Amino acid sequence: MRIGIDIAKALPPRDGVGNYTYHLTKALIALDGRHEYRLFASSPTVSRSAVEATFENLPATCEIAEPLTRTQDQVDLFHAPSWHYPLGHKGKVVLTCHDLTFLTHPQFHVEVNRIHCLRGTLEAVVYGAHFLCVSRHTRKQVHHHLGLPEERTSVIDEGYDPTFRATEVQAAAKRLRKRHGIEHPFILSVGSLEPRKNLVRLVKAYDGLDEDLRRRHDLLLVGPSGWLNAALHEYLAERRGIGTIRLLGFVEREDQVDLYNAASVFVYPSLAEGFGLPVLEAMACGAPVATSSTTSLPEVVGDAALTFKPEDTRAIRRALHRILTEPRLSDDLRNRGLRRAQHFSWERAARETVELYERIAA
């Protein structure tokens, strides 16, 4: 079987969907020797040289399509890992549905992104695509909001990059001190600066901690600028409390690994997620995790995190206070998180995805 994959989002710099596309595609190519793969790019700005640099040393069973944006009659099954539906393709289509927040929480999206996601999703519904959902929560939303029958949906969990692993904490802290000037223990949150990540409540929860805890622990927010984040910047500009809050922006992967390892607590107060990869990465590095009790996040963390209602600032503060002041709880969460992370891998995701391709083709 000839399988096409849209790899436009996999080219750096990558967002969450881009990381999904890159790691799943790499795992599929490495794992599956039974089928042929062709890499397409839905974006006309993607060059062949950029694809070659991203997916180097391709095996004989995989090639880069020419032209990159044409799919008609070139493959038997096409996988769209984002919301870009291949209208020119005449065969079977699998579309990865990461979430439906553009429908359920439209206020968290800029209009151009909301329209793009909505258009691709509706095209997939109308033209009969199979929806590969990254969580049971997302699948439930697909059934409820799009009215698709069970047989047109599947659930395959994401994996995580194996470079996210537990290392020696003191060595990680030393590297962070040298590269970023991080001198104190810290609370960590990773994600783009956008309303869905609920960072204003997180900052207020931090400001509500005991003064001693704020003196001893900085709050580090890591991630790209995102959108619709004026309220966060306004609050940060006006706050006059004890405790240091730093926006580190985008950091390289090796720095992110060190941040997860050295964090006193990793907190992810998102209001809506389709999966929640940062909590998985944090658990894989041994960070004690506190996260929201809603949407897909309980599926990812299982019993390996302290959870809270993300709309409740006091609940976020209580979770932070407990992990920072109860060493036994912190150690227990570290150990539970490391065990929980072992249930997820891109190899497993690729194996289940190949099985899905074959089932749909049959």
C-alpha positions in Angstrom: 0.0 0.0 0.0 1.2 3.5 -0.8 0.7 5.9 2.1 1.0 9.7 1.8 1.6 11.9 4.8 1.4 15.7 4.9 4.6 16.7 6.7 4.4 20.5 6.3 3.9 21.1 10.0 6.9 18.8 10.9 9.5 21.4 9.6 11.1 23.5 12.3 10.2 25.6 14.2 7.5 23.1 15.3 4.5 23.6 17.5 2.6 20.8 19.2 1.0 19.5 16.0 4.4 19.8 14.3 6.0 17.7 16.9 3.2 15.1 16.6 3.7 15.0 12.8 7.5 14.8 12.9 7.7 12.0 15.6 4.9 9.9 14.3 6.2 10.1 10.7 9.7 9.2 11.8 8.4 6.2 13.8 6.2 5.0 10.9 9.1 5.1 8.5 11.4 3.3 10.9 8.8 0.6 12.0 6.9 -0.2 8.8 8.7 -2.1 6.1 5.5 -3.5 4.5 4.2 -0.3 2.9 5.6 2.6 0.8 5.5 6.1 2.2 5.4 9.4 0.3 6.0 12.7 2.1 3.9 15.6 0.9 3.7 19.2 2.1 0.4 21.1 2.0 2.2 24.5 2.3 3.5 25.8 -1.1 6.4 27.5 0.8 8.0 24.2 1.8 11.0 23.2 -0.3 12.3 19.7 -1.1 15.7 20.6 0.6 13.9 21.5 3.8 12.1 18.1 3.8 15.4 16.3 3.1 17.1 18.1 6.0 14.2 17.2 8.4 13.8 13.6 7.3 17.3 12.6 6.5 18.5 9.1 5.4 15.1 8.0 4.2 14.9 4.2 3.4 14.0 2.9 0.0 10.4 2.4 1.2 9.9 6.2 1.6 10.3 9.1 -0.8 9.6 12.8 -1.0 6.7 13.5 -3.4 7.1 15.7 -6.5 5.5 18.1 -6.6 5.1 18.4 -2.9 1.5 19.7 -3.0 0.0 17.2 -5.4 -1.6 14.0 -4.1 -4.0 12.8 -6.8 -3.5 9.2 -7.7 -0.1 9.0 -6.1 -1.1 7.1 -2.9 -3.8 4.7 -1.8 -4.3 6.3 1.6 -3.5 9.8 2.8 -2.8 10.8 6.4 -3.5 14.5 7.3 -1.9 15.0 10.7 -3.3 18.5 11.1 -6.5 20.3 10.0 -5.5 20.6 6.3 -7.7 18.2 4.3 -6.3 16.9 0.9 -9.2 17.9 -1.4 -7.4 16.5 -4.5 -7.0 13.0 -3.1 -9.4 10.4 -4.4 -8.6 7.5 -2.0 -9.0 6.9 1.7 -8.1 9.7 4.2 -7.1 9.6 7.8 -7.3 12.9 9.6 -5.7 13.3 13.1 -8.1 15.3 15.3 -6.1 16.9 18.1 -9.0 18.7 19.6 -12.2 20.6 18.8 -11.4 23.7 20.9 -12.1 25.9 17.9 -15.7 24.7 18.3 -16.0 24.3 22.1 -13.8 27.3 23.1 -13.8 29.7 20.1 -12.8 32.6 22.3 -9.4 31.1 22.7 -8.6 31.2 19.0 -7.8 34.0 16.6 -10.3 34.0 13.8 -8.0 32.9 11.0 -6.9 29.8 12.9 -10.5 29.0 14.0 -11.7 29.2 10.3 -8.8 27.1 9.1 -9.4 24.3 11.6 -13.2 24.4 11.1 -12.9 24.2 7.3 -10.5 21.3 7.3 -12.6 19.4 9.9 -15.9 19.9 8.0 -14.2 18.8 4.7 -13.1 15.7 6.5 -16.6 15.0 7.7 -18.2 15.6 4.3 -15.7 13.6 2.3 -15.7 10.5 4.6 -12.3 10.7 6.3 -11.5 8.5 9.3 -10.8 10.6 12.4 -7.8 9.5 14.4 -8.3 11.1 17.8 -5.4 11.5 20.2 -7.5 10.9 23.3 -10.8 9.4 24.4 -12.0 12.9 25.4 -11.4 14.2 21.8 -13.2 11.1 20.4 -16.2 11.8 22.6 -16.3 15.4 21.4 -16.1 14.3 17.8 -19.1 12.0 18.3 -21.0 14.8 20.1 -20.2 17.8 18.0 -19.7 16.3 14.5 -22.2 13.4 14.8 -19.7 10.8 13.4 -20.5 7.1 14.0 -18.1 4.9 16.1 -16.6 3.2 13.0 -15.3 6.5 11.6 -13.2 7.2 14.7 -10.3 5.7 16.5 -8.1 6.6 19.5 -4.3 6.4 19.4 -2.3 8.0 22.2 0.6 10.2 21.4 4.2 9.4 22.4 7.0 11.5 23.6 10.6 12.2 22.5 12.9 9.8 24.4 15.3 12.6 25.0 12.9 13.6 27.7 14.2 11.4 30.5 15.3 11.7 34.1 18.8 13.0 34.6 20.9 14.1 37.6 19.0 17.0 39.1 22.0 18.9 40.4 23.8 18.7 37.0 20.6 20.0 35.3 20.4 22.9 37.8 24.0 23.8 37.2 23.5 23.9 33.4 20.4 26.1 33.8 22.3 28.5 36.1 25.0 28.8 33.5 22.8 29.2 30.4 19.8 31.1 31.8 20.9 32.5 35.1 18.4 30.4 37.0 19.6 30.6 40.6 16.7 29.5 42.7 14.4 26.5 42.9 11.4 27.0 40.6 7.8 26.2 39.6 7.6 25.4 35.9 4.9 25.7 33.3 5.4 25.0 29.6 3.1 26.0 26.8 2.4 28.9 24.4 1.2 32.1 26.0 -2.5 32.0 25.1 -5.7 32.2 27.0 -6.4 28.4 26.9 -3.3 27.8 29.0 -4.9 29.7 31.9 -1.7 31.5 32.9 -3.3 34.5 34.5 -4.9 32.2 37.1 -1.6 30.4 37.6 0.3 33.7 38.2 -2.4 34.7 40.7 -2.2 31.3 42.4 1.6 31.8 42.7 1.1 35.3 44.2 -1.2 33.7 46.7 1.4 31.4 48.1 3.0 32.0 51.5 5.7 34.7 51.2 8.4 32.3 52.3 7.6 29.9 49.4 7.6 32.8 46.9 11.0 34.0 48.2 12.4 30.5 47.7 10.8 29.6 44.4 10.6 31.5 41.1 7.8 30.9 38.6 9.1 30.1 35.1 6.8 30.3 32.1 8.3 28.6 29.1 6.9 28.7 25.5 6.4 30.9 22.5 4.4 34.2 22.6 1.2 32.7 21.3 -1.8 35.0 20.9 -4.5 36.9 22.8 -2.2 37.2 25.8 -2.6 40.9 26.6 -4.3 40.2 30.0 -1.3 38.1 31.1 1.2 40.8 30.2 -1.0 43.5 31.9 -1.2 41.5 35.1 2.6 40.9 35.1 3.3 44.6 34.5 1.0 45.6 37.4 1.9 43.0 40.0 4.0 44.2 43.0 4.3 41.1 45.0 7.1 39.0 46.4 8.5 36.4 44.1 10.1 36.4 40.7 8.2 35.4 37.5 10.2 34.9 34.4 9.1 34.5 30.8 11.8 32.4 29.2 10.1 32.2 25.7 11.0 29.3 23.4 13.9 27.2 24.7 15.9 24.4 23.0 15.0 20.8 23.7 18.1 20.2 25.9 17.2 23.2 28.1 13.6 21.9 28.3 14.8 18.5 29.5 16.9 20.2 32.2 14.0 22.5 33.2 11.7 19.5 33.7 14.3 17.6 35.7 15.2 20.5 38.0 11.6 21.8 38.6 10.3 21.6 42.1 6.8 21.2 40.6 5.5 21.2 37.0 2.1 22.8 36.8 -0.2 22.7 33.7 -3.5 24.5 34.4 -4.9 24.4 30.9 -8.6 25.0 30.4 -9.0 22.6 27.5 -6.6 20.0 25.9 -6.9 17.4 23.2 -4.0 15.4 24.8 -1.5 17.5 26.8 2.0 16.5 25.7 3.9 18.7 28.2 2.6 16.8 31.2 3.8 13.5 29.6 7.2 15.0 29.0 7.4 16.3 32.6 6.5 12.9 34.0 9.1 11.2 31.8 11.7 13.5 33.3 10.6 12.8 36.9 9.0 16.2 37.7 6.1 16.1 40.2 3.1 17.2 38.2 0.0 19.3 39.1 -2.6 19.7 36.3 -6.2 20.3 35.5 -8.8 17.7 36.2 -10.7 18.3 33.0 -10.8 17.3 29.3 -8.0 14.9 28.3 -5.5 15.5 31.0 -6.7 12.9 33.5 -6.3 10.3 30.8 -2.7 11.2 30.4 -1.6 11.5 34.0 -3.7 8.7 35.5 -2.9 8.6 39.2 0.5 10.2 38.7 -0.4 13.8 39.3 -2.2 16.1 41.7 -5.3 17.5 39.9 -7.4 20.6 40.4 -10.3 22.5 38.8 -8.5 25.0 36.4 -11.1 27.7 37.0 -10.4 27.7 40.7 -7.3 29.9 41.5 -7.3 28.7 45.1 -7.3 25.1 44.0 -4.2 25.7 41.9 -2.6 27.4 44.8 -3.4 24.6 47.2 -1.9 22.0 44.8 1.3 24.1 44.5 1.5 24.5 48.2 1.1 20.8 48.9 3.8 19.7 46.5 6.3 22.4 47.7 5.7 21.6 51.4 5.2 17.8 51.4 8.4 16.1 50.4 6.8 12.6 50.6 4.1 13.7 48.2 6.6 15.2 45.9 8.7 12.0 45.8 5.6 9.9 45.3 4.5 12.0 42.3 7.9 11.8 40.8 7.9 8.0 41.0 4.4 7.6 39.8 5.0 9.9 36.9 8.1 8.0 35.7 6.1 4.7 35.8 3.1 6.4 34.0 5.2 7.7 31.2 6.4 4.2 30.3 2.9 3.5 28.9 3.4 6.0 26.0 5.8 5.8 23.1 5.9 6.9 19.4 6.8 3.3 18.5 3.5 2.1 20.0 1.6 5.0 18.4 3.2 4.1 15.0 2.3 0.4 15.3 -1.3 1.2 16.1 -1.4 3.7 13.3 -0.2 1.1 10.8 -2.9 -1.3 12.0 -5.4 1.5 11.5 -4.2 2.2 7.9 -4.6 -1.5 7.1 -8.0 -1.8 8.7 -9.3 1.2 6.7 -7.8 0.1 3.4 -9.5 -3.3 3.9 
